Amino acid sequence: MENLVTPLTFTPFLNLALFLDNLMGSAIAARLSCKTEHEPLLPLISQKIHWQPDLSFRPFNYTAAPIIENMGGTVGTSTVVKPSPTAFVGAPMEKSSKASLIKELVALGLLKAVAAPFERVKLLLQNQKDIIKSGRLHKPYNGILHCFATTIRNEGIFSLWRGYTAMTMGHVSATVIRFGIYQYTKILDDTQWSYTRVVVSSYVASAATQFLVYPFLYAATRMATDVKTIGSNTGDRQFNGMIDVFRKTLKSDGIVGLYRGFNITLGELVMMGALSKGLNPWKQHYSYILRNNFLSRHMVELGFWISGNMATYPLDTVSRRMMMTSGSGTVKYKSTVHAIGQIMKTEGVKTFYNGAGAEILACAANRATLLLMIYVADVIGAAKKQY
C-alpha cells in the first residue's frame, strides 16, 4: 500500500523539485564558465531586482515582454514556456538593448490601445458615485454593456479612448525607467547583496518609479471619468486635455493634488509583490505541465493574472476615489483610512468591486491581443526563414 500511495501523493512535488533542480543546474553551469571555483555562485543583482510582468501594480501590468522575447524567432518558439528559478523570474533578458526596448514600447502601446475602452468603462463604473455627486451623471450605470452603450451614445465611440494618451505615457515612462535601472544594476557587484537588501531595493525602485509616473495615472483617471452628459456641447467638459488636468489641479490643490491616493498604491504594490512571490511557483509549475498546450498554458497564466488583480482591486478603488477629490478645491477624505471607512459606511463593501467585470475583460482582451501578436511574429519568422 505504501508503494501505491507515495507516487500518487508526492509525484507532483517530485516533478517540480526535479524541474527546479535542472533549471538551477543549468544556471550554475553557465555561471561556472565565468566564475572561479572559489567565488560564490550567486545570480546577478540585476536579475534579483525584478518586476513581475503579470502581477505587478495594476496600471503597469500590460507588459509586452513575452512578445519581445519572441520577435524575430522561429516558428514554435513562443509555444514553449521558459520557466526560471524564483530569483530569475521577471528579470530582463541579458540581451536587452535599445532595439528590444523600442519593440517592447511599440507592443505596449498596441496592447494598451486594445484595452483602453475596457479601462475607461472600468473607471466609470468604479467612480460613478462621485461622478453622480458632481452632477455630470444623472443615474448610475446598470452594468458594463449599459456603460458602453451610454458612453457611445452620448460621446461617440472614440470617447472610449479618452485618457489613453496619459495612461500610455505613464506605462512607457515606467518601462523606460525600469530599463534604465536594470542597465545600472548590471554593473554592480552582487557578492555582498543579502536577500533582505535585494527585496528592499526592489520595492524602493518600484515605489520610486511609481512616484514619477503617478501624475500620468491621475490625469488618465480624471480624463476617463470626465463624462459629457446628454445635450451638452463639445466644450462642456471639466478638462480639455492632460495639460488642462495638471493646470487646474495645481491651481486648486497644488502638487499634493496630483498625488492624492498615492499612499494606498504603495500598499497595493507591497501586496502585489507578496502575491507574486506566492503564486509564481504554482504558475510556473502549471505552465510547465501545459508547455505543449499553447492555449491552455495562456489560460492558466490569465487566471493567475486575474486572481492577482482581483485580490488588490479594493485598494485600487480607494486610490481612484481619492483621486476624484482633487481639482475641486475641497478634500473629501482626511486620510486613506478615513476614505475606506466612509466608502464602506455609506456605500457598502460591494462598492470596492465596482467595475471589476470590466477589469477582467480588459485582462482577457490584453491576453488575446498578446496571443495574436505572438502568432503574427511566428508567421513573420517562418516567412523570413523560408525566403
ZAMARGU-4260 file (C-alpha; in steps of 0.2 Angstrom, whole numbers, plus 5000, padded with zeros to 4 digits):
<rodrens>
0) 5000/5000/5000 | 5014/5012/5004 | 5022/5009/4987 | 5005/5014/4979 | 5002/5029/4990
5) 5019/5038/4989 | 5019/5041/4970 | 5001/5047/4969 | 5004/5059/4984 | 5021/5066/4980
10) 5024/5064/4961 | 5019/5082/4958 | 5031/5089/4971 | 5045/5077/4965 | 5042/5083/4947
15) 5043/5101/4952 | 5058/5098/4963 | 5067/5089/4948 | 5062/5103/4936 | 5068/5117/4948
20) 5084/5107/4951 | 5088/5105/4932 | 5085/5124/4930 | 5096/5128/4944 | 5109/5116/4937
25) 5109/5124/4920 | 5110/5142/4928 | 5125/5136/4939 | 5134/5128/4924 | 5133/5144/4914
30) 5140/5154/4929 | 5154/5142/4931 | 5161/5147/4914 | 5165/5165/4920 | 5167/5162/4939
35) 5182/5154/4948 | 5178/5139/4959 | 5181/5149/4975 | 5169/5163/4970 | 5151/5162/4977
40) 5138/5156/4964 | 5125/5170/4966 | 5113/5177/4952 | 5117/5194/4946 | 5109/5208/4956
45) 5101/5215/4941 | 5092/5198/4940 | 5087/5198/4958 | 5079/5215/4957 | 5065/5212/4946
50) 5047/5216/4942 | 5034/5203/4940 | 5026/5207/4922 | 5009/5199/4925 | 5006/5203/4944
55) 5014/5220/4945 | 5005/5236/4950 | 4989/5237/4940 | 4992/5252/4930 | 5008/5244/4923
60) 5004/5226/4921 | 5001/5226/4902 | 5019/5222/4898 | 5025/5216/4881 | 5040/5206/4887
65) 5034/5189/4881 | 5032/5197/4863 | 5049/5205/4863 | 5057/5189/4868 | 5049/5180/4853
70) 5051/5194/4840 | 5061/5188/4826 | 5061/5170/4832 | 5057/5154/4823 | 5041/5146/4822
75) 5036/5137/4838 | 5047/5147/4850 | 5033/5156/4858 | 5024/5140/4861 | 5037/5133/4873
80) 5037/5140/4891 | 5053/5145/4898 | 5051/5145/4917 | 5065/5151/4928 | 5070/5149/4946
85) 5062/5161/4958 | 5077/5173/4959 | 5077/5175/4940 | 5058/5176/4937 | 5053/5193/4929
90) 5071/5198/4926 | 5075/5207/4910 | 5085/5196/4897 | 5104/5199/4897 | 5102/5203/4878
95) 5091/5218/4882 | 5096/5233/4871 | 5088/5249/4864 | 5081/5239/4850 | 5072/5227/4861
100) 5066/5242/4872 | 5059/5250/4856 | 5050/5234/4852 | 5043/5232/4869 | 5036/5250/4869
105) 5028/5248/4852 | 5020/5232/4858 | 5015/5240/4874 | 5006/5255/4866 | 4996/5242/4855
110) 4991/5232/4870 | 4985/5247/4879 | 4976/5254/4864 | 4966/5237/4864 | 4962/5238/4882
115) 4958/5256/4883 | 4939/5255/4881 | 4938/5242/4894 | 4949/5253/4905 | 4938/5268/4903
120) 4922/5258/4907 | 4930/5251/4922 | 4935/5268/4929 | 4917/5275/4925 | 4909/5261/4935
125) 4922/5262/4949 | 4919/5281/4951 | 4901/5283/4946 | 4896/5288/4964 | 4907/5303/4963
130) 4903/5307/4945 | 4884/5307/4950 | 4888/5319/4965 | 4897/5331/4953 | 4881/5332/4943
135) 4889/5325/4927 | 4879/5309/4928 | 4861/5308/4932 | 4859/5290/4936 | 4871/5275/4939
140) 4875/5263/4926 | 4866/5246/4925 | 4881/5236/4920 | 4896/5235/4908 | 4885/5235/4892
145) 4874/5249/4898 | 4890/5259/4902 | 4897/5255/4885 | 4881/5260/4876 | 4878/5276/4886
150) 4896/5282/4883 | 4895/5279/4864 | 4878/5286/4863 | 4882/5302/4872 | 4900/5305/4867
155) 4904/5294/4852 | 4914/5278/4850 | 4931/5287/4850 | 4927/5293/4868 | 4931/5276/4874
160) 4949/5280/4872 | 4948/5296/4882 | 4963/5296/4894 | 4973/5284/4883 | 4987/5296/4879
165) 4990/5300/4898 | 4989/5281/4903 | 5001/5276/4889 | 5014/5289/4893 | 5014/5283/4911
170) 5016/5265/4905 | 5030/5270/4893 | 5039/5281/4906 | 5038/5266/4919 | 5046/5254/4906
175) 5060/5266/4901 | 5064/5269/4920 | 5064/5251/4924 | 5075/5248/4909 | 5087/5261/4915
180) 5088/5254/4932 | 5091/5237/4925 | 5106/5243/4915 | 5113/5252/4930 | 5112/5236/4941
185) 5121/5226/4928 | 5137/5234/4933 | 5135/5232/4952 | 5145/5218/4961 | 5132/5207/4968
190) 5143/5196/4980 | 5138/5207/4996 | 5120/5209/4992 | 5109/5200/5005 | 5092/5194/5002
195) 5084/5207/5013 | 5094/5221/5004 | 5088/5214/4987 | 5070/5214/4992 | 5071/5231/5000
200) 5080/5238/4985 | 5067/5231/4973 | 5052/5239/4982 | 5061/5255/4984 | 5065/5255/4965
205) 5047/5251/4961 | 5040/5264/4973 | 5051/5277/4965 | 5046/5273/4948 | 5028/5273/4953
210) 5030/5291/4961 | 5037/5298/4945 | 5023/5291/4934 | 5009/5293/4946 | 5003/5311/4939
215) 5000/5302/4922 | 4989/5289/4931 | 4980/5303/4940 | 4977/5313/4923 | 4971/5297/4914
220) 4959/5294/4928 | 4952/5311/4928 | 4950/5312/4909 | 4942/5295/4908 | 4929/5300/4922
225) 4925/5317/4914 | 4908/5312/4907 | 4899/5323/4894 | 4881/5322/4898 | 4866/5322/4885
230) 4863/5339/4877 | 4880/5346/4881 | 4891/5354/4868 | 4909/5349/4864 | 4917/5361/4876
235) 4906/5356/4891 | 4919/5345/4899 | 4928/5348/4915 | 4945/5345/4907 | 4951/5349/4889
240) 4966/5338/4890 | 4980/5331/4900 | 4989/5348/4902 | 4972/5356/4907 | 4971/5342/4921
245) 4988/5347/4928 | 4985/5366/4927 | 4968/5365/4936 | 4974/5353/4949 | 4989/5363/4953
250) 4979/5379/4954 | 4966/5372/4966 | 4976/5359/4976 | 4994/5361/4972 | 5007/5347/4969
255) 4998/5337/4983 | 4983/5336/4972 | 4992/5326/4959 | 4997/5313/4972 | 4981/5310/4981
260) 4979/5292/4984 | 4997/5288/4981 | 4999/5281/4999 | 4987/5267/4996 | 4995/5262/4979
265) 5011/5259/4989 | 5001/5246/5000 | 4994/5239/4984 | 5012/5237/4977 | 5018/5228/4993
270) 5003/5216/4992 | 5005/5213/4974 | 5023/5209/4977 | 5018/5196/4990 | 5006/5188/4979
275) 5019/5187/4965 | 5031/5178/4977 | 5017/5166/4982 | 5009/5162/4966 | 5023/5162/4954
280) 5030/5145/4959 | 5012/5137/4956 | 5010/5147/4940 | 5027/5141/4933 | 5023/5123/4938
285) 5006/5123/4929 | 5014/5132/4914 | 5027/5118/4913 | 5015/5104/4914 | 5005/5113/4900
290) 5021/5118/4890 | 5015/5109/4874 | 4997/5115/4875 | 4998/5133/4870 | 4981/5139/4873
295) 4979/5130/4890 | 4995/5137/4896 | 4990/5155/4892 | 4973/5152/4900 | 4982/5147/4916
300) 4993/5162/4915 | 4977/5173/4913 | 4969/5165/4928 | 4984/5169/4939 | 4984/5187/4932
305) 4966/5190/4935 | 4967/5182/4953 | 4981/5195/4957 | 4971/5209/4950 | 4955/5205/4960
310) 4965/5202/4976 | 4971/5220/4976 | 4956/5228/4967 | 4948/5236/4983 | 4965/5246/4986
315) 4964/5252/4968 | 4946/5258/4970 | 4951/5268/4986 | 4965/5276/4976 | 4954/5281/4962
320) 4941/5288/4973 | 4953/5298/4982 | 4960/5305/4965 | 4942/5311/4961 | 4943/5323/4976
325) 4957/5333/4968 | 4954/5348/4957 | 4938/5354/4965 | 4947/5364/4979 | 4940/5353/4993
330) 4946/5337/5001 | 4933/5324/5004 | 4944/5312/5014 | 4956/5316/5028 | 4966/5301/5025
335) 4967/5284/5017 | 4959/5276/5032 | 4945/5289/5033 | 4942/5286/5014 | 4940/5267/5017
340) 4929/5270/5032 | 4917/5282/5023 | 4916/5272/5007 | 4911/5256/5017 | 4899/5265/5029
345) 4889/5275/5015 | 4890/5263/5000 | 4894/5246/5007 | 4908/5233/5004 | 4902/5229/4986
350) 4907/5246/4980 | 4925/5241/4982 | 4922/5229/4967 | 4913/5241/4956 | 4920/5239/4938
355) 4929/5223/4942 | 4920/5214/4927 | 4927/5227/4915 | 4944/5224/4923 | 4943/5206/4919
360) 4938/5209/4901 | 4952/5221/4900 | 4964/5207/4905 | 4956/5195/4893 | 4957/5207/4879
365) 4975/5211/4883 | 4979/5192/4883 | 4970/5189/4867 | 4980/5203/4858 | 4996/5196/4865
370) 4992/5179/4858 | 4988/5187/4841 | 5004/5197/4841 | 5014/5180/4845 | 5005/5172/4831
375) 5010/5186/4819 | 5028/5186/4825 | 5028/5167/4822 | 5021/5169/4804 | 5034/5183/4800
380) 5048/5172/4807 | 5043/5157/4796 | 5042/5168/4781 | 5059/5175/4784 | 5066/5158/4787
385) 5058/5151/4771 | 5064/5165/4760
</rodrens>
